[in-house]
Amino acid sequence: MSFDLITESWIPVIRTDGSSDTLSIRGVFGEAAQIRRVAAELPTQSFAIMRLLLAICHDAIGFRHEDDVEEALTRGLDL
């Protein structure tokens, strides 16, 4: 038996409409505009999950220099 962190739901979130849901990593990135926050049982768990999601985003986008981050913040991301 295996559990696929990418496709199976395990990340508790609060949506912008106030409802609770559990999403996969793929689901979090796919529905990011409708998510207010990660809502794990403990704040330290939410922080750890956000760090994981940030690392995935950072690697996927390819920020290599501080200027890359500044440009993404001013121009937005080409999703």
C-alpha positions, 0 to 999 in steps of 0.5 A: 500500500502506498500514498502518493503525496502529489495526487492524494488529498492530505493538505487541510485548507480554508478556502476564500469562501470560509469552507474547509477542504483537504487537497493534494499538492497538485490540488493546492497549486491548481486551486491556489486562487480559491485558498485562503490558508493552509489549516493544519491542526498546529501552526507549526504543521501549517508552516512546514506544509507552506515551506514544502509548497514554497520549495516546490514552487521555487524549484518549478519556477526556477528563481535563481537570483533575487531579481527573478523574485522581484520581477515575478512580484511586479509582473506576476507569474506565467502559470 
